[in-house]
């Protein structure tokens, strides 16, 4: 079985300061501590996943192509540091438009990764900046770590790698 780190995107991987929706590459700024933390997680044998609600697609604010461009940009930036995301899962729906089974706090996206990659829930974590992130983690039995939006995750990386969380 594999151990994994699941991360929310906006507010965890990238800054959402000044923007409610991040859908333009020019607005996509990787948060402090992310690159080093992801590199350390990867070196410690963790698979890396992003699980993100992207309700702006359903609302017509931006398109799935916009999301794909942001994700391609992120993957390229991380590859510059030899960091490889296993997969990026995102929910394009929003409850104001229509209900779905994949929007967090549903554990749907996490469960997809667990099944596809044989993830060990006992040695895996989710780092998120909202209550719904933590609820999704708890629904599948992995440890959820709630951070403040745009917080440097380095301290949590240290604690996970030292076995303190």
C-alpha positions in Angstrom: 0.0 0.0 0.0 1.0 3.6 -0.7 1.1 6.6 1.6 -0.2 9.9 0.2 -0.5 13.6 0.9 -3.7 15.2 -0.4 -3.7 18.9 -0.7 -6.4 21.4 -1.4 -5.4 23.9 -4.2 -6.5 27.5 -3.7 -5.3 28.8 -0.3 -3.0 25.8 0.2 -0.9 25.2 -2.9 -1.4 28.7 -4.3 -2.3 32.1 -2.9 -5.9 33.2 -3.1 -5.3 36.6 -1.7 -7.2 39.2 -3.6 -9.0 36.6 -5.8 -12.1 34.5 -4.9 -11.5 32.4 -8.0 -8.1 31.6 -9.4 -8.4 30.7 -13.1 -5.7 32.8 -14.9 -2.1 31.7 -14.9 -1.0 35.3 -14.3 -2.9 35.2 -10.9 -1.5 31.8 -9.9 1.2 32.3 -7.2 2.6 29.2 -5.4 2.5 29.7 -1.6 5.7 29.9 0.4 6.9 26.6 1.7 5.0 24.5 -0.9 7.8 23.5 -3.2 10.2 22.5 -0.4 7.5 20.7 1.5 6.3 18.7 -1.6 9.8 17.8 -2.4 10.4 16.5 1.1 7.1 14.6 1.1 8.0 13.0 -2.3 11.5 12.1 -1.1 9.9 10.4 2.0 7.9 8.2 -0.4 4.5 10.0 -0.3 2.4 10.2 -3.4 1.1 13.7 -4.0 -2.5 14.6 -5.0 -4.5 17.7 -5.3 -8.2 17.6 -4.5 -10.0 20.8 -5.3 -13.5 22.3 -5.7 -13.6 24.5 -8.8 -17.2 25.7 -8.7 -16.5 28.6 -10.9 -16.8 26.2 -13.9 -20.4 25.4 -13.0 -21.2 29.1 -12.5 -19.8 30.0 -15.9 -17.0 32.2 -14.4 -14.3 30.2 -16.1 -14.0 27.0 -18.1 -12.5 23.5 -17.6 -9.9 24.6 -20.1 -8.9 27.4 -17.8 -8.5 24.9 -14.9 -6.5 22.6 -17.2 -4.1 25.5 -18.1 -3.6 26.4 -14.4 -2.9 22.7 -13.6 -0.4 22.4 -16.6 1.3 25.6 -15.3 1.5 24.2 -11.8 2.8 20.8 -12.9 5.5 22.5 -15.1 6.6 24.7 -12.1 6.8 21.7 -9.8 8.7 19.7 -12.4 11.4 22.4 -12.4 12.1 21.1 -8.9 11.6 17.4 -9.8 8.3 17.2 -8.0 5.6 15.1 -9.7 2.0 15.2 -8.7 0.4 11.8 -9.0 -2.9 13.3 -10.1 -5.0 16.4 -9.8 -8.7 15.8 -9.0 -11.2 18.6 -9.2 -14.9 19.0 -8.9 -16.3 21.5 -11.5 -19.7 21.6 -9.9 -21.4 24.0 -7.5 -24.4 23.4 -5.3 -26.0 26.7 -6.4 -26.2 25.3 -10.0 -26.7 21.5 -9.4 -25.8 18.9 -6.8 -23.1 16.3 -7.4 -21.3 13.5 -5.7 -17.8 14.9 -6.0 -17.8 18.3 -4.3 -16.0 18.4 -1.0 -16.9 17.7 1.8 -17.8 14.6 -0.2 -14.8 12.2 0.0 -15.4 11.2 -3.7 -12.2 12.6 -5.1 -10.1 11.1 -2.3 -11.8 7.7 -2.7 -11.0 7.7 -6.4 -7.3 8.0 -5.6 -7.4 5.5 -2.8 -8.9 2.9 -5.1 -6.8 3.7 -8.1 -3.4 3.9 -6.3 -4.0 1.5 -3.4 -3.5 4.3 -0.8 -3.1 3.3 2.9 -5.5 5.6 4.7 -3.6 5.1 8.0 -0.4 6.7 6.7 -2.0 9.4 4.6 -2.9 13.0 5.2 -5.0 15.8 3.7 -3.9 19.4 4.2 -6.7 22.0 3.6 -7.8 25.4 4.6 -11.5 24.8 5.1 -13.8 22.7 7.3 -15.1 20.9 4.2 -11.5 19.7 3.4 -11.2 18.2 6.8 -14.7 16.6 6.6 -13.7 15.0 3.4 -10.5 13.6 4.9 -12.3 12.3 8.0 -15.1 10.7 5.9 -12.4 8.3 4.5 -10.4 7.9 7.6 -7.3 9.9 6.8 -5.9 12.6 9.0 -7.0 16.1 8.1 -4.8 19.0 8.9 -6.5 22.4 8.8 -4.3 25.4 8.1 -5.0 29.0 7.7 -5.5 30.2 4.1 -2.1 30.7 2.5 -0.1 29.5 5.5 3.3 28.1 5.0 2.8 24.3 5.4 6.5 23.6 6.3 5.8 23.2 10.0 3.1 20.5 9.2 5.5 18.8 6.8 8.1 18.6 9.6 5.6 17.2 12.0 4.3 14.6 9.5 7.8 13.4 8.6 8.8 13.2 12.3 5.7 11.2 13.1 4.3 13.8 15.4 0.9 14.1 13.7 
